[in-house]
Structures are given as structure tokens and as C-alpha cells.
Amino acid sequence: MNFIKGMTLILAIVVLSGCVRGLNSIEKKEYAAFERDGVLIEEKNPTTGAVLGILPGFGSFYVGQPSYGLVNLLLWPISILWDPISGYDGAMSINYDVTKYQLYKNKQAEFSVLAEKLATQQINYNQYLAEKISIEQKYNY
């Protein structure tokens, strides 16, 4: 009887926690813009995450959530109800985070080059400001 209570508790925690955070509405719009502009870095394939979620815990393992994967393995076949979604959402979250980070790094690198041009007087301050605005707009998602 304690085993059933324990499994019920684990099931409740997993279902209520959602396992993997999905993208909010603003992040989904940014994700779509990344895809549209060809800058999305797809480190994990969302479809693969969803398909692997059909297997016991594999969706969670695929997106780097081994503890959830183990719980989903123990709760299989019931976990088939949420693990494909966790795999899909987790892959999208990973891709979103990696893309945001890479865009940030690219932007900072361009700012460094621009500052160096100003410091070495290759450009004047007005050119610096114009190029800085251009870089800001380029990375404005």
C-alpha cells in the first residue's frame, strides 16, 4: 500500500511540475523570428524529443533531465501522456537558450570591434553611434 501511495505522490509531482519549462508566448514569438531569420541554433530536435518521449523516459533523457527520465521510466506507460511533450518543450527551450546566448555573444563581439575602431580613430563618434544603433537593431528580437 505504501508503494502505491509513493508512486501516486511521484506521479502527482511530475504532472504538476510539468517536468520541463516550455517557452512562454514572447519566447515563442522570438523562436519563430529566429527560425524566420535563419539564426536559430538547433542543438536538439523538438520532433526527436517528442518521438523519444514515447519510450520510457527517453524524452526527458534526450533534453538533459535524467531525474525526470528516471521517474518517467518508473511511471511508464503512464508517462507516455507527458514525456513526449516534455521532450518537445525541452528541445525548444534548449534551442532558444543556446540561440539567445550566441546572439548575445555575437552582439558583444561586434560592439568590441566597434569600440576598437573608435579608440583607434578609424571612425568618428557620430559614425560610432550610427553603427552602434545598427548593431542594436540587428540583434533586436
N, C-alpha and C positions, 0 to 999 in steps of 0.2 A: 504494500500500500504506500509506503514512503517513497518507493521508486516512482510510482505513478504521480505522486504529489510533486516530486522533484522534477520529473520530466514536464509536468504541466507548468511549473514555475519557469523552467528554462524556455519552454515554448512561448509563454506569455512575455518574457523579457525580450526574446528575439523578435517576436511580432511587433511589440510596442516600440522597440528601439529602432526598427527599420533597417538595422544592420549597417547599411552604408548610406551616407548622406547623398541625396540626389541634388541636382542643380536647382536653384531657385529660379523664378521667372526671369530675372535680369540676367543671371548667368546663362540661361538657355538662349536668350537673345544674343549674348556675346558669343556663345559657342557657335550659333548659326552664322554670325558675322565672321568668325574665324574660318569656318568652312567656306563661306562665300568668297572671302578674300584670299583663300589658299594659304593661310598661315597656321592652321590647326596642326598640332603635332599629335599624331595618333599613336601613343605609346601602347595603348590597349584597345582592342576592337570591341565596341559595345555588343555587337551581334555575337561575337565569340563568347563574351561574358554571359550573355543570356542563354546561349545554347549549352554552355558548360554548366550552367545553373540547374539544368535538368538532372545532371549526375549528382550523386550525394556530396554536397559541399563544394563542388568544383568551381562554381561561380564565385564564391567567396574567396577560395584559394587563389583563383586567377587574378583577382584585384587586390591581393595582398592583405586579406583579412583571415589569417589562419585560425584565429579563435572562433570566429563565426563559421568558418568552414567546418571546423570540428563539431560545433553544435549542430550545424545543418546536416552533417554526416550522421550524427546520432539521431536526428529527428527525421531522417529520410524514411518514407516517401512524402511525409507531410511538408518538408522543407521545399519541395518542388513548387509550392504555392508562392514562395517569396524569393528563393535563391536566384532564379533567372532574372528577376527584377533587380536584385542586389548586384548581380554580375554586370548587368547592363548599366545601371546607375553608377556603379563603382568605376567602370571603364570610362564613362563620360566624365566623371569627376577627376580622375587621374589625368585624362587628356586636357581638360580645362585648366587644371592647376599647372601642368607642365607648360602649356602654351602661354598662360599668363606670365609665368616666371621667365620664359625665354623672351617674350616681348619686352618685359621689364629690363632684362639684361641687354637686349639689343638697343633699347632706348638710352640706357645709361652709357653704353659704348659710343653711340652717336653724339651724345652730349659731351663726352670726354674729348672726342675728336674736335668738336666744335669749339670747346673751351681752349684747346691747344692752338687752334687757328687764331683765335682772338689773342691769346697770350703772345704768340709769335708774330702778331700783326699782319697775318695773311688776309684777314678780314677786319673791317671796322666794326664798331659797336652796333651800328644800325643793321649791318649785314648779319651780325651775330643774332640780334633779336629776331630778324626775319626768319633766319634758318631755324632758330630755336622754336618759334611758333610752328613752322612747317613740320619739325620733328614731333612736337606735341600732337599736332593734328594727325600725323601718320599713325601714331600709336594710341589714338583716342578711340577706345572701344567701349 
